Amino acid sequence: MTYTEGNANGKHYWLTPADLMAEIQAEFDIDFDPCPYPKPDDFDGLEAEWGASNYVNPPFGMFGEKSRKAGPTAWARKAIAEHRKGKRVVYVYPVDRWILEMLEAGATVRNLGGVKWVAIEDGEPGPGASRPIAMFILEGDKNVEK
């Protein structure tokens, strides 16, 4: 289940389409959903022990209960922690189309962290971007069209 901030039609919760979920289930044999619908009372997917093969369709944005807000980073960190225990995690989240196009073209990705870009006016470093910077590398000799 995905929770998004309200939109013009007043809808907030979105489920994975049944046909897509059937494909995912067939391929990955999902046995646990830390973002279930309906959510049982007092259930917290970020605190629960996950199954052997997990499908994670987390809230798209910040969402929380009991005065705790959690966004995609909290869900990604939990997914990584569960993966490190030897579990499979199928994590879905929206990304910009160009990122998928770069990956499909064979790009490798490096995390550059918090780059402090340099101002052209005085050569001084700025405050940096509000998010980490990724570097996408497309090697020139791998997929040459002939």
N, C-alpha and C positions, 0 to 999 in steps of 0.2 A: 504494500500500500504506500502511496505517496501523499504527503500533505503539502499543499502549496498555500501561499497567502491567497485570500479570497480574490476573485476576479469579477468581472462585470456580471456573470451569470450566478454569482453567489456560491459556486461550487468550490470545495476545498480539498476533498479527498479523491484520489484517483487510483484505480486498480490496474494492474497489468492486464492487457487484453488476453482473453482466454486462449486464442490461437497461439500467441507468442508464449504464454505461460506453458502451454502444452509442449511446444518445441523445446523450451528450456528444461522442462521436467524430463522429457525423453532423453535429452543429451546429458544432463547433469545429475539425474536421480536425486532431486532436492528432497531433503528430509527435515528441514527447519527453515522457518521464516521469522526473522527477528522483528519484522514490521508487519505483523498479521492484521487482517481485518476479518471480523471485528477483533479489536484488541481486548484481551482479557483484562479484567480489573487488576490493578496493581502490577501489570506486566511491564517490564522495561527491557527492551531488546539490547540496550547498551550495557545492562548489568547481567543479563542472562547468559548462561553457558550455551553456546551454539551447537548445532548438530554436526554431523560428518560432512554434509553437503548443504550449503546454505544459499538461499536466494534473498538478496538484500535490495529492496526498492525503498530507500530511505526518504524522509521528507526532503523536498526540493526547497531548501531554505532553512531558516531557524524555526525550531519547533520545540516545545517543552511543556512539561508538567511539573507540578510540585516545586515551583520556583527555579527549575533548572532548564536552561535552554541549550539545545544541542543542534548543531548544523552538520553539513556534509563532512567536515573534518573529523568530528567526533565519530561518525559512522565509519569513515574510512580507517581511522586508527583502530577501532574495534575490529573491523574486517581484517586488518593486517595482523592484529594480535591473535585472532582466531586462526588465521592462515599459518602463523608461526607455530601453532599447536598441531599442525598437520591436517587441518581441515580445508575443504574446498569452499571458496566463497565466490559467488557470482553476484557482482555488485553493479547495479545499473544507476546511471546518473547522467543528466544532460551535459553535453560539452559542445563547444563551437564546432560547426561543420568542418572548418579548415583543419582542426586538429586531427579529425578522423581521416581527412584527405591526405595529410602529411604522413600519418601512420600507414595508411593503405599504400602509399607510394614507397614505403620502406624506410621512412625516417627512423633514426634512433633519437632518443631524448635524454638530455642531461639536465640536472637541476643545478642552476647557477646560484640559487639562493637569493638573498636580498641585495641585488646589484644597486649601487649608488651611482647613477648616471652622472656624467660630468657636464656642467653648463657650458655652452659655447661662448657665453659672454665673458666669463672670468676663469674658466677651467676648474672651478670649485665643485666638489661632489654635492649632489642634492640629497634630499631625504630618502630617496629610493621609492620604488613602486610600493603600493599597498599589499602586493602579493609577491611570492617568489617568482623568479624568472626561469622559464624553461628554454633550452636551446634545442632546436630540431635540426638534425644533420641528415642531409640527403647526399650520399656519396655519388660522385660523378661518373664512375665507371661501372656501376652495378646494373643499371637498367637502361642501357643505351638503346634507343630506338634506331633501327636500321632500315 
